[in-house]
């Protein structure tokens, strides 16, 4: 992996790498664990949620292990560079996060439950890092796909902030924004910890439980 030596900061659109009009690699066809297609369009009735919580290898596994999740895939979101490559994202010059796209059945798992898993699986107070992983690509983020998701995510953040403060943690730095372009990652990143069971995970939470009731309000 390539790590920037300068203090991490997000590039402006003018500073960002220009990218490319088409991806340099294909999207793998099916999920290696769930057996479902990675690419859309997805079956009617399913919903999409996007979460960034550090290295996407371990983060993706957290979600594919959740009942009601139909498929997961990893990619890059929240930056400026179209169709970026992994090394470009790690340079800090695209502005993207490492993100997990979660396609789920809301009749089996609510958006609020996914938010609880998101908050409890990482430390959302660390800014441009997650544990020992340092860089803008490791920042915490939620990219929403509806006004209901936006409202639910913001309410869950506010509730979790209260319990984090009580437990001695600082302010949540998670960005919560409407979803922009999602650029899927290279095939070897998809379901990485299924293909490499002893591979690096890097995911670890604060140990502070998220009050799920507030996340369940409005918009599953």
C-alpha positions, 0 to 999 in steps of 0.5 A: 500500500502507498501512504502519503508522507504529508499531513493528511488533508482532502484535495480540492477538485483542482488538486485531485488526480484526473482519473479516467473515463472508464474503469481499468478492471472489471467488476467480479460477477458474483459474491464469493460468500453469498453467491449473489451478483455484485452489480446492479440493477438489484431485485425489487424491494432491496435497498442500498447503503454505503458505509466507510469505516476504515480498511474495507477488507474487514468492514465488508466482512462485518456486513456480509455476515449480517442476516438480511444482507443480500450482497456487498461490494467494496469501492471508492466514494466521496472524492473527485477522481473518476474510476480511481485505482487503489494506489491512487486512492491511497496516495490521498490525491483522489479524496475518496474513502474506502467504502462498503456498499451493502444491498439489503432486504429491509423486511429482514434487516433495518437500516437502523440495525446496519447503522448500529453495526457501522458505529460499533465496528470502528472508532468514528472520532479519529478523523483521517485515520482508523487505528493504525491506518492513517490517511483520508481514505480511512475517514468515517463516512455514511453516504445516504440514498434517501432523505429517510436514510439521511435523517436516520443516520443523523439521529443515530450519530447524535445519539451515539455521540452522547454515549461516546462522550459519557465514555470519555471519547471525543466528537464524532468526525463521521461525514454524512452526505447524500451518495455520489458516484460509487467506483467499484474496487479491483477484483482482488479487494472484493470479499478479500477476507474470504479469499485470504482468511488470514489477511489483514482486518484492521477493524475494531470498535470502541466497545461502546454500544450504540442505542439502536432504538434511535437509529430505527426511527424513520426510514429503514 
